[in-house]
């Protein structure tokens, strides 16, 4: 490994422009936040080193064996997160970056491009939530006091923010990209005049300093690996990327798949599928890891662990040949999870997608299965929904031993799932692995302690209440209004003698029980909005004036016959609802099998299986 001549930032970015400095497929995607980009430019302005870089000289005979990608210039968290594929002529060598992609991409974005990140509290699946921003430097002052220790005032600003800032005489925002375009000293000298700061000595100094750091100072130091052995390159890559942003092992395996697929670009195919899955329903947060794991499972690869030996030429050829079917099955599975009321905020274990997709794949189900009104399909979906939600409720099901569990579930579905979801067989296999869905006293107490807004809370409420159509938008709602159990509100309530009605201990008890399961229900969105802070005994009479409707609502939601009107009634209501929920939990979450005998012949786990757990021993 040799040391190359140092280069300026501008020289490196020009090589990136010409696709002479590129990225091998083993590189992860860009993950730096705007704050990290700002910090590196603050370091550049202060003359601090930005670290050394590691590159790989790829000879012509090696270029044709791998796929390469260009650096991002215009990043968008909405639709421009993936690096572009570059076609490299096989008659010339290229330089691929093994370590330093995040820093070089950040410099490229700041000096040449844009960064579009989501506005606070904006919709994640709307393009307008991600306005395009350029990096600016305030020429009239240093950074406000900050915990990051930044000296220079840098910010990513939208076009609208720049227009609004025109009248602010305390700031003069200068686009960093102008420095890159001013390649010659005389061009740099014109910048202060252009922005009306020619008489501001500090501003001129900052512009000159930044120009020197970008175009004149050879601050980028590259170490170069010239060996063409991919195993050595992979080993180096893993070692140098072991710190900083965590490197997913699946990123390495993705590169192997990318190199071995013949007809499709594995990286693009996986990324496109991840994006499609994550825009299903209200949106999910599935990762590349989940999709790759699903690919191994659905392709019937024997060992589904993330191991290099599982990404053989034979296995990758199988995965590529089945990719279209695998993609379709995963999309239908994600749509089913959305139909079950799940989303990124409520799906507490992404891995549940995989056995659902395998079941879809095993039966060759089409999108019409989701909406079929046939009695057999309705009952089958109900069984699948019940199992999915219950598996999310019980702690530890999708934790340790995941690979072993996935293999077991695949075997059961392959053996017993040709005509319907094999619920009993699956639960028996899970029990053998120590992942029983049996309702125990400990589980009941755990469930009753779930709180408003928790991921498992939604799964519990959706499972306990049959009337909830999870394909519609339902909101978690406090039966007794949250606003009336606020600490300040409770302290303001007076007794007849003018003293506080509730002691601190009583208030702690009321507030402590306010957000727990016995005070929660699911209501259709419009009903929940209309309910607001109305007392439940008043609200129910307004919405269900008929005796039969009234009784049906109470029964459907496991509510006691007497609903609370004010705070004095809350604890009695809470205890009564708690008892009803215990009965409902025992009924709705009960396991479909006993461990006395298997529904069909099933193999018990071997000692070696138990020892391996995750199946994550690497060769």
Helices and strands as residue ranges (DSSP letters): E 2-3, H 9-17, E 21-24, H 34-45, E 52-58, H 60-63, E 68-69, E 74-76, E 85-86, E 94-99, H 101-112, E 114-116, G 127-129, E 134-142, E 152-157, H 159-164, G 165-167, E 173-175, H 177-181, H 185-194, H 201-211, I 212-216, E 221-225, H 230-240, H 249-260, H 266-278, H 288-298, G 308-310, H 313-321, H 323-339, H 352-363, G 367-370, H 375-393, H 402-416, H 423-432, H 441-448, H 455-464, E 474-478, G 482-485, H 487-492, H 504-514, G 517-519, E 520-524, H 525-531, H 536-543, H 547-556, G 567-569, H 570-588, H 607-612
